[in-house]
Amino acid sequence: MKIADLIRILQTYPQDLRVVVDGYEDGYDDLVEDLIRVREIRLDIGENWWEGRHNDADFTPDIDGRVTNALVLHRPLKDQ
């Protein structure tokens, strides 16, 4: 998904609708603007069901896979 795709999707919802991200184990957390960042990620390297499909490029330097930038909506930690 690209920024334009996300904007198009978000524009179909009420502007006062809350945006959340899934929590670590369960539940949901509020989206925090300071935790929205561009990160360099390596695509399609997750092998286990508990892993995300992609991972940080600098965390996986020895693994083959296409690297690209992505806007990441980080979930807040409990104490933030």
CNS distance restraints for C-alpha pairs under 8 A (distance, minus, plus):
assign (resid   1 and name CA) (resid   5 and name CA) 6.00 0.50 0.50
assign (resid   1 and name CA) (resid   6 and name CA) 6.91 0.50 0.50
assign (resid   2 and name CA) (resid   6 and name CA) 6.40 0.50 0.50
assign (resid   3 and name CA) (resid   7 and name CA) 6.12 0.50 0.50
assign (resid   4 and name CA) (resid   8 and name CA) 6.12 0.50 0.50
assign (resid   5 and name CA) (resid   9 and name CA) 6.23 0.50 0.50
assign (resid   6 and name CA) (resid  10 and name CA) 5.99 0.50 0.50
assign (resid   7 and name CA) (resid  11 and name CA) 6.00 0.50 0.50
assign (resid   8 and name CA) (resid  12 and name CA) 7.02 0.50 0.50
assign (resid   9 and name CA) (resid  13 and name CA) 7.62 0.50 0.50
assign (resid  11 and name CA) (resid  15 and name CA) 7.71 0.50 0.50
assign (resid  13 and name CA) (resid  17 and name CA) 7.08 0.50 0.50
assign (resid  18 and name CA) (resid  30 and name CA) 7.77 0.50 0.50
assign (resid  19 and name CA) (resid  30 and name CA) 6.39 0.50 0.50
assign (resid  19 and name CA) (resid  31 and name CA) 5.90 0.50 0.50
assign (resid  20 and name CA) (resid  28 and name CA) 6.13 0.50 0.50
assign (resid  20 and name CA) (resid  29 and name CA) 5.32 0.50 0.50
assign (resid  20 and name CA) (resid  30 and name CA) 4.44 0.50 0.50
assign (resid  20 and name CA) (resid  31 and name CA) 5.01 0.50 0.50
assign (resid  21 and name CA) (resid  28 and name CA) 5.66 0.50 0.50
assign (resid  21 and name CA) (resid  29 and name CA) 5.38 0.50 0.50
assign (resid  21 and name CA) (resid  30 and name CA) 6.40 0.50 0.50
assign (resid  21 and name CA) (resid  31 and name CA) 6.20 0.50 0.50
assign (resid  21 and name CA) (resid  73 and name CA) 7.64 0.50 0.50
assign (resid  21 and name CA) (resid  74 and name CA) 7.90 0.50 0.50
assign (resid  21 and name CA) (resid  75 and name CA) 6.07 0.50 0.50
assign (resid  22 and name CA) (resid  26 and name CA) 6.91 0.50 0.50
assign (resid  22 and name CA) (resid  27 and name CA) 6.20 0.50 0.50
assign (resid  22 and name CA) (resid  28 and name CA) 4.46 0.50 0.50
assign (resid  22 and name CA) (resid  29 and name CA) 6.17 0.50 0.50
assign (resid  22 and name CA) (resid  75 and name CA) 7.40 0.50 0.50
assign (resid  23 and name CA) (resid  27 and name CA) 5.19 0.50 0.50
assign (resid  23 and name CA) (resid  28 and name CA) 4.67 0.50 0.50
assign (resid  23 and name CA) (resid  29 and name CA) 5.73 0.50 0.50
assign (resid  23 and name CA) (resid  75 and name CA) 6.98 0.50 0.50
assign (resid  29 and name CA) (resid  75 and name CA) 6.57 0.50 0.50
assign (resid  29 and name CA) (resid  76 and name CA) 6.91 0.50 0.50
assign (resid  30 and name CA) (resid  75 and name CA) 7.60 0.50 0.50
assign (resid  30 and name CA) (resid  76 and name CA) 7.54 0.50 0.50
assign (resid  31 and name CA) (resid  35 and name CA) 7.75 0.50 0.50
assign (resid  31 and name CA) (resid  73 and name CA) 7.29 0.50 0.50
assign (resid  31 and name CA) (resid  74 and name CA) 7.76 0.50 0.50
assign (resid  31 and name CA) (resid  75 and name CA) 6.64 0.50 0.50
assign (resid  31 and name CA) (resid  76 and name CA) 7.39 0.50 0.50
assign (resid  32 and name CA) (resid  36 and name CA) 7.05 0.50 0.50
assign (resid  32 and name CA) (resid  74 and name CA) 7.94 0.50 0.50
assign (resid  32 and name CA) (resid  75 and name CA) 7.55 0.50 0.50
assign (resid  32 and name CA) (resid  76 and name CA) 6.89 0.50 0.50
assign (resid  35 and name CA) (resid  73 and name CA) 6.30 0.50 0.50
assign (resid  35 and name CA) (resid  74 and name CA) 5.28 0.50 0.50
assign (resid  35 and name CA) (resid  75 and name CA) 7.18 0.50 0.50
assign (resid  35 and name CA) (resid  76 and name CA) 7.20 0.50 0.50
assign (resid  36 and name CA) (resid  71 and name CA) 6.84 0.50 0.50
assign (resid  36 and name CA) (resid  72 and name CA) 5.67 0.50 0.50
assign (resid  36 and name CA) (resid  73 and name CA) 4.68 0.50 0.50
assign (resid  36 and name CA) (resid  74 and name CA) 6.08 0.50 0.50
assign (resid  37 and name CA) (resid  71 and name CA) 5.57 0.50 0.50
assign (resid  37 and name CA) (resid  72 and name CA) 5.34 0.50 0.50
assign (resid  37 and name CA) (resid  73 and name CA) 6.80 0.50 0.50
assign (resid  37 and name CA) (resid  74 and name CA) 7.75 0.50 0.50
assign (resid  38 and name CA) (resid  69 and name CA) 6.41 0.50 0.50
assign (resid  38 and name CA) (resid  70 and name CA) 5.43 0.50 0.50
assign (resid  38 and name CA) (resid  71 and name CA) 4.38 0.50 0.50
assign (resid  38 and name CA) (resid  72 and name CA) 5.96 0.50 0.50
assign (resid  39 and name CA) (resid  56 and name CA) 7.31 0.50 0.50
assign (resid  39 and name CA) (resid  69 and name CA) 5.54 0.50 0.50
assign (resid  39 and name CA) (resid  70 and name CA) 5.51 0.50 0.50
assign (resid  39 and name CA) (resid  71 and name CA) 6.39 0.50 0.50
assign (resid  39 and name CA) (resid  72 and name CA) 6.60 0.50 0.50
assign (resid  40 and name CA) (resid  56 and name CA) 6.20 0.50 0.50
assign (resid  40 and name CA) (resid  57 and name CA) 5.64 0.50 0.50
assign (resid  40 and name CA) (resid  58 and name CA) 7.69 0.50 0.50
assign (resid  40 and name CA) (resid  67 and name CA) 6.70 0.50 0.50
assign (resid  40 and name CA) (resid  68 and name CA) 5.59 0.50 0.50
assign (resid  40 and name CA) (resid  69 and name CA) 4.38 0.50 0.50
assign (resid  40 and name CA) (resid  70 and name CA) 6.35 0.50 0.50
assign (resid  41 and name CA) (resid  54 and name CA) 6.62 0.50 0.50
assign (resid  41 and name CA) (resid  55 and name CA) 5.47 0.50 0.50
assign (resid  41 and name CA) (resid  56 and name CA) 4.38 0.50 0.50
assign (resid  41 and name CA) (resid  57 and name CA) 4.49 0.50 0.50
assign (resid  41 and name CA) (resid  58 and name CA) 7.83 0.50 0.50
assign (resid  41 and name CA) (resid  67 and name CA) 5.53 0.50 0.50
assign (resid  41 and name CA) (resid  68 and name CA) 5.56 0.50 0.50
assign (resid  41 and name CA) (resid  69 and name CA) 6.00 0.50 0.50
assign (resid  41 and name CA) (resid  70 and name CA) 6.75 0.50 0.50
assign (resid  42 and name CA) (resid  54 and name CA) 5.78 0.50 0.50
assign (resid  42 and name CA) (resid  55 and name CA) 5.47 0.50 0.50
assign (resid  42 and name CA) (resid  56 and name CA) 5.97 0.50 0.50
assign (resid  42 and name CA) (resid  57 and name CA) 4.76 0.50 0.50
assign (resid  42 and name CA) (resid  60 and name CA) 7.48 0.50 0.50
assign (resid  42 and name CA) (resid  65 and name CA) 5.77 0.50 0.50
assign (resid  42 and name CA) (resid  66 and name CA) 5.59 0.50 0.50
assign (resid  42 and name CA) (resid  67 and name CA) 4.34 0.50 0.50
assign (resid  42 and name CA) (resid  68 and name CA) 6.53 0.50 0.50
assign (resid  43 and name CA) (resid  53 and name CA) 7.12 0.50 0.50
assign (resid  43 and name CA) (resid  54 and name CA) 4.73 0.50 0.50
assign (resid  43 and name CA) (resid  55 and name CA) 6.89 0.50 0.50
assign (resid  43 and name CA) (resid  65 and name CA) 5.82 0.50 0.50
assign (resid  43 and name CA) (resid  66 and name CA) 5.46 0.50 0.50
assign (resid  43 and name CA) (resid  67 and name CA) 6.14 0.50 0.50
assign (resid  43 and name CA) (resid  68 and name CA) 7.48 0.50 0.50
assign (resid  44 and name CA) (resid  53 and name CA) 5.34 0.50 0.50
assign (resid  44 and name CA) (resid  54 and name CA) 5.17 0.50 0.50
assign (resid  44 and name CA) (resid  65 and name CA) 6.84 0.50 0.50
assign (resid  44 and name CA) (resid  66 and name CA) 7.95 0.50 0.50
assign (resid  45 and name CA) (resid  53 and name CA) 6.18 0.50 0.50
assign (resid  45 and name CA) (resid  54 and name CA) 5.64 0.50 0.50
assign (resid  45 and name CA) (resid  55 and name CA) 7.04 0.50 0.50
assign (resid  45 and name CA) (resid  63 and name CA) 7.76 0.50 0.50
assign (resid  45 and name CA) (resid  65 and name CA) 6.72 0.50 0.50
assign (resid  46 and name CA) (resid  51 and name CA) 5.58 0.50 0.50
assign (resid  46 and name CA) (resid  52 and name CA) 5.76 0.50 0.50
assign (resid  46 and name CA) (resid  53 and name CA) 4.55 0.50 0.50
assign (resid  46 and name CA) (resid  54 and name CA) 5.78 0.50 0.50
assign (resid  46 and name CA) (resid  55 and name CA) 7.20 0.50 0.50
assign (resid  47 and name CA) (resid  51 and name CA) 6.95 0.50 0.50
assign (resid  47 and name CA) (resid  53 and name CA) 7.57 0.50 0.50
assign (resid  55 and name CA) (resid  59 and name CA) 7.25 0.50 0.50
assign (resid  55 and name CA) (resid  60 and name CA) 7.24 0.50 0.50
assign (resid  56 and name CA) (resid  60 and name CA) 6.57 0.50 0.50
assign (resid  57 and name CA) (resid  61 and name CA) 6.18 0.50 0.50
assign (resid  57 and name CA) (resid  67 and name CA) 6.54 0.50 0.50
assign (resid  76 and name CA) (resid  80 and name CA) 6.13 0.50 0.50
